Amino acid sequence: MNKKNVLGNLGKVKTKYNNKVNNELKDFELKGLCPSHGSILSALNENEKLTMKGISKLICKDKSTVTALVNKLIKLGYVSKHRCELDNRVSYITLTDEGHSVEKIFSNISGKLVEESFKDFTPDEIELLDKLLDKMVDNIR
């Protein structure tokens, strides 16, 4: 049993996933977007509005990374930022109409990738892998 090989394979999966998403984004001629933007767009699609801290928590990335990613999405016109009327210190991020359409593209890309990734897996294998990866994530905290 080679534990380093397991971790190496996790890294390979992430690299292949990112490459595949980037290639698909190019096919849709969506310049300036990266796989991490999909996580943010998805989180905003599932929630009407979120703070930077809320997005950070949902996608498991630090706030400074989320801020940079969101600022890029604002620049591209996919999300907008609004101050809270009750507390000016708080800003909410929401999807624009263009952001909703791009989120659908990301969702489609993700769905195809999930199907491709798990094509030879049984439901029991998928469930076991999910449990084992959850356990690994909990161990790293």
Secondary structure, DSSP 8 states (H G I E B T S, - for coil): --HHHHHHHHHHHHHHHHHHHHHHHHHTT-TT--HHHHHHHHHHHHSS-B-HHHHHHHHT--HHHHHHHHHHHHHHTSEEEEE-SS-TT-EEEEE-HHHHHHHHHHHHHHHHHHHHHTTT--HHHHHHHHHHHHHHHHHH-
